[in-house]
Amino acid sequence: MSTLNVQLVAADRKVWEGEASALYARTVEGELGILPDHTPLLSVLAESGEVRIEPVSGSRMVVTVDGGFISVDHNSVTVVSDAIDASGLDA
């Protein structure tokens, strides 16, 4: 079974990295759902949006982002934002 390698990156640090079965994010064009083998894309995140991660192990994680972008390529997902509230991440 394929998984996604997800990286959440702020301007000054890597916030989280891990394997996930799905990721959902709100972009300026609407809600986006990413599953393994998704078509490559680059999209702008909405202001004051959420990114929801379904990790391979553990419970759903939710982070708040304030703009930025999301990149998907070959089961690798990178979320970059200047402002990431990571209080919803597992340690």
C-alpha positions as CSV (number, residue, x, y, z in Angstrom):
1,M,0.0,0.0,0.0
2,S,1.4,3.4,-1.0
3,T,1.7,6.2,1.6
4,L,2.5,9.9,1.5
5,N,5.7,11.4,2.9
6,V,4.5,14.6,4.4
7,Q,6.6,17.6,5.5
8,L,5.3,20.7,7.3
9,V,7.8,23.5,7.0
10,A,7.7,27.0,8.5
11,A,10.0,29.8,7.4
12,D,12.6,29.0,10.1
13,R,12.2,25.2,10.8
14,K,10.7,21.8,9.9
15,V,7.6,21.5,12.0
16,W,6.7,17.8,11.3
17,E,7.6,15.0,9.0
18,G,6.0,11.6,8.7
19,E,4.1,9.0,6.7
20,A,0.4,9.6,6.1
21,S,-2.5,7.9,4.3
22,A,-4.2,11.2,3.4
23,L,-3.9,14.9,3.7
24,Y,-6.5,17.6,3.4
25,A,-5.9,21.3,3.0
26,R,-7.9,24.5,2.1
27,T,-6.4,26.3,-0.8
28,V,-7.5,29.6,-2.5
29,E,-9.3,27.4,-5.1
30,G,-11.2,25.3,-2.5
31,E,-10.7,22.1,-0.4
32,L,-8.0,19.7,-1.6
33,G,-7.7,16.1,-0.7
34,I,-4.4,14.3,-1.3
35,L,-4.2,10.5,-1.4
36,P,-1.2,8.3,-2.5
37,D,-0.4,8.5,-6.2
38,H,-2.0,11.9,-6.6
39,T,-1.2,13.9,-9.7
40,P,1.6,16.4,-9.1
41,L,0.5,19.9,-8.2
42,L,1.4,23.2,-6.7
43,S,-1.3,25.3,-5.0
44,V,-1.6,28.4,-2.8
45,L,-3.0,27.8,0.7
46,A,-5.9,29.9,2.0
47,E,-5.3,32.5,4.7
48,S,-6.3,31.1,8.1
49,G,-6.7,27.6,6.8
50,E,-6.4,24.1,8.2
51,V,-4.2,21.2,7.1
52,R,-5.5,17.8,8.3
53,I,-3.2,14.8,8.2
54,E,-4.3,11.2,8.5
55,P,-1.0,9.6,9.7
56,V,-0.3,5.9,9.0
57,S,-0.2,5.3,12.7
58,G,-1.8,7.5,15.3
59,S,-4.8,9.8,15.3
60,R,-5.7,12.6,12.9
61,M,-3.6,15.8,13.3
62,V,-4.8,19.3,12.5
63,V,-2.6,22.4,12.1
64,T,-3.6,25.9,11.3
65,V,-1.7,27.7,8.6
66,D,-1.8,31.3,7.5
67,G,-1.1,31.2,3.7
68,G,1.8,29.5,2.0
69,F,1.7,26.7,-0.5
70,I,1.4,23.0,-0.9
71,S,3.4,20.9,-3.3
72,V,2.7,17.3,-4.3
73,D,5.0,15.1,-6.4
74,H,5.7,11.4,-6.4
75,N,3.9,10.7,-3.0
76,S,5.8,13.5,-1.4
77,V,3.7,16.4,0.0
78,T,5.3,19.6,1.3
79,V,3.4,22.3,3.1
80,V,5.2,25.6,3.5
81,S,3.8,28.5,5.5
82,D,5.2,31.5,7.4
83,A,2.8,30.8,10.2
84,I,2.0,27.3,11.4
85,D,0.1,26.6,14.7
86,A,1.4,23.1,15.5
87,S,-0.5,22.7,18.8
88,G,-2.7,20.0,17.0
89,L,0.3,17.7,16.2
90,D,1.3,14.6,18.2
91,A,4.6,14.9,19.9
